[in-house]
Structure formats: structure tokens, C-alpha cells
């Protein structure tokens, strides 16, 4: 009995509050499940609550959905899974490398180099676009390369001005998340269209959407994995360094296996984010690589009040993540993730 | 301690390059476009208009209306999320009976696709066939216009936001509560401090930094709301529940008014930055006091 445990009546008040919140949390999900088992007539007849007691369950919605009569669920489900899993794997891997570098190595970027980068990128684009009359995409690419080369080159010289360290780089990564995604999504759509005119089809392709998701997940991956790597004991790595093990082998052979729990947790969080993401998919896909949220949202306007079908469609999007949450909490309880979530 | 090693470039460049490309390209593109008059449908050649798009937007009552709607939804839902989330986190931290079950099921909503949540909410709120209508009819209020009248619709969207994101607040605050030291509470118990005094005097001040961070994250995220509104009301009735992101989507993707949309998204960025700065400025004295 610790000092924190509730005693007396307040314990029961807290329990009552939690139960109310539990009902509020679970009722919508329960409702979706039972509605998906109602027959069309059972839905129109007014609300009913308990299967077998006040309505007779039917498999109409599910058989229609699984037979493909309700739009391309199989294709969309597969597209969603492929994009979700590959984007999260890539983001976790690339982000983990960057996070590790930011924890263990020293980075110094002159503020002036960053300023040079932004100016050359903007100026180069404007010059290419308006003075030289190049296309949008071409001038963007030239400006980007020129800016990058100049910025890296300038960081070799000892420029005056403040120096940005590891923490500033992390802040830069994380601050990308503050951006309203509409800014990025809309511009990205236009950019992809421009690229499409040059022969690289990116709108409604696997590459285009996955790339956008990787970039958008990286900030959160770096943020999570940085805390995790920082908590790892540095002694093991030092011992390996004494034995002259190359750094890349320390990372892949020692650090990554040690941080498996953190990697799994980060992967799952990223996957949930990508799986449920709506705005980017709305802008960047139109048919072939459409993801589940778009298809599910479309059910609304296409089907009106056919709730049995809508519920089944919504559940297809919900169930994989609920299963994943179950696995995640299992892992947490079994101690595999101990220390991963602080 | 950090160290020097040339291999560090190999580790960090993939991430830097990807984020740079995806952030700087759109930034350059939309910032330059925002100073031009550019339409795809009907196609008009680009023309430099300076701050034309911005002034036009600032004079557009729809922009202010949309900003106001978004602010109302964001502020009320985050407030409710924080109050409910804090209460639930306190209860879970004090090992309410059945805590293990609550912990798992309370986190569920966060993982559900917002689009799916909105679809389910539409069914629950249906004014003639939904279960909520039956409850309200029982209390003598039949056929309330949950999604078709401005105030009800905003309330419904707020409720859905609260349902979906309170779990995040619970998760973060619970993690914070578990790091609080026991001995302070033991001392307070010896002094016969009432539970309320303990909360006001100890728990709340010590939770201030994490609370500030949680509310900040939620506030910024709430301003980006689109999917729930998109499905639940489509911005209607009229434009009365339209949010900033939805407005930008309508202008950009339905009317293909590129310059205007780019200007709008930058104004949006400015709005978010201003709100963030005000929030930090208001909170700073409190945070420093409790450091």
C-alpha cells in the first residue's frame, strides 16, 4: 500500500469516472461492430443495441465487401499495407542512423552556411525560372544542387557567426512537424505534377507517396530514437572501439540489436501514423495507389446512409491497428520494451 | 560524450537530404507562387502580383470566419482533452481498480483512423436513426440537428476530437505523474493536507512543464484538422464548420487557384507561429517559477 493509492470513497468516485470514460471510449467502436452485422432493414428500422436480442445479425455487409461488390477493397488494402510497411521500415532505419549520429558524433554547422543554402536555393530558383526561362522543376533541381554544394563548400571555410550544434539540428528536424501539412502536401502535388511533365511519374505512384511519408515520419523517428540511443550504455561501444571494430559494424552489429525494443515501438508508431494519414494520400494519389482512409472517406458520399456497408469499411481500416496495439501492449508487458518508453 | 568520425556523414546525410528536399522544395515553390496570380482552371499565365493574394485573403471575410472556426474547435477541444486527460491520468496513477484494463482500452482511439471515427460519428449522430437521437428523444428533445446546424456541428466535431485525442494527453500526463517523487506526498500527508490542497500545491505545479508541452503539441496539431471535418460535415452547413486546411483544399484542389492557395497556406503558417509564440510568452513566467 503506497502513499499514492486511493482510499475510502474517493476510490469509488475515481472508478465511476473511469467507467464513464470507458463507456464513452468503447461505445462508438462497439456500435460500428454491431452495425456491420446488421441487415439493411435492421439499420433503417431505428437503433438496436444487442445482437440476437433486439436484432438478428446478418453477414450481408461483410460478404458484399469481401466479394468486391463495394469497391476495390483488396487492392486498396494491399496498397495501403505495402506503402505503410515499407515507408515505416525506411523511416525507422534512416531515422535511427541519423539519431545515432546525432547522439554519438559531433556536428557543427555554421549558421551562415545554412543562410547561404536558403538564399541560393531561393535565388537560384527565381533566376532559373525568370531570367533563364527554365522549367519549374528543372530550375528547382539546379537551385537545390547549387545551394547544397555552396553550403557544404562554405562550411569547410571558417566562416564567422554562431555555430549550430547537435541540439539545433535535432530542433530543425522536429520543427518540420510544426508545419501545417497542407503547405507541403499542396506544393508537393504541384512539384510531382511538374516532374510528371518531365517524364518521372510521381503522382499516384508507389515511389511518390512512400517518399513523402518517409520524409514526414523522419522527425518523429529521430526524436524518439534519439532519447532511446542516449539511454544506451556507451561502455559497450567503447569496448568495441578499443578492439578497432569499425563504426558501421558497431552500429549494425551491436547498437541496432541492443535497441530492438525501441526500434519496434518506433516502427509501430510510424506505421499507425502512415496507415491513418489522410491529407497526403488525398493529394498525391487518385486511383492505383489510393490508401484505405481515402477509400473509406469516399464510402460516405457514394453510399449515403448504407451504414452496414460503411461500418464494415471503417472496420477494415481500424482492425489492423487495433491488432497492432494489442501486440504492442503484449510486448510492453513482457518486458521487451522495458526502457523504451520513458 | 560525442566524438569525431568521418562516418558520421554517411549516417546523417540520407535523413537530412530527404527532409531538405521535402521541406525546402515546397517552401520555395509555394512562397514564390504566393506572390503570383496563377490558375490552372481556366489556365491563366503566371503574373506577378506582389502581396495581392495576401491582401485579397485578409479582406476576405471567409478567411477570418474559417480561422475563427478552427480556433474555436482547437481551443475548446484541447481544453477538454487536458481536463479529462488529467483526471483520468490521476485516477490511473492512483491505481484505480481495474487499472490494467483501462490503460489498454483508453489508448485505443488514438490508433483509429480519423476518417473511420468521423464515419462512425455520423451514424451515432444521425438525427432520425442514430442512438443519440433515441436518448435525446427520451429526454424530450427529438431530432436535434447534430450536423446541420452551426453550433451543434462544431460541438459534434469537438466531441470527436476529444474522443480521439484525450488518450494522447492521458499517455503523456501518466508518464509525467509516474516520475513525481513519493516523499513530497508523504510529507504533505503528515501535514494533514487535503487531497485538493495536495493537487493544487504539489501535483499541478510539478506537472506544469509536461502539461505545457502536451497542450502545445495538441494545439498545433488541432489547427491542422481536416479529415474529421471533411467526412462529418464537409465544412457545412454552408461554410460554417470549414477549417483552415479544408479551406485551402477547396481553393487549391477544387478551383486550382494556385497563387491564392499558396498565400493561404503561408498565412496559415503565420497564424500557427503567432499562436505558438503567444502561448509560450503567456506560459513562460509560470514555467520559470516552477523550474
Interface residues (C-beta under 8 A of the other chain):
Chain A: X2 X3 X4 X5 X6 X10 X11 X14 X15 X17 X18 X21 X22 X24 X25 X26 X28 X29 X31 X32 X35 X43 X44 X46 X47 X49 X94 X95 X97 X98 X100 X101 X102 X103 X104 X105 X106 X107 X118 X121 X122 X125 X126 X129 X136 X140 X143 X144 X148 X166 X173 X176 X178 X179 X180 X181 X182 X183 X184 X186 X187 X188 X190 X191 X211 X212 X214 X215 X216 X218 X219 X222 X234 X246 X247 X248 X251 X272 X275 X276 X278 X279 X282 X283 X292 X293 X296 X297 X299 X300 X305 X307 X310 X311 X313 X314 X315 X317 X318 X321 X322 X324 X325 X329 X341 X342
Chain B: X1 X2 X3 X4 X5 X7 X8 X10 X11 X12 X14 X15 X16 X18 X19 X20 X21 X22 X23 X24 X25 X26 X27 X28 X29 X30 X31 X32 X33 X84 X87 X88 X90 X91 X92 X93 X94 X95 X96 X97 X98 X102 X104 X105 X106 X107 X108 X109 X110 X111 X112 X113 X114 X115 X116 X117 X118 X119 X120 X121 X122 X123 X124 X126 X129 X130 X131 X133 X134 X163 X175 X182 X185 X186 X189 X195 X220 X223 X224 X226 X227 X230 X231 X244 X245 X248 X249 X252 X253 X258 X261 X262 X265 X266 X268 X269 X272 X276
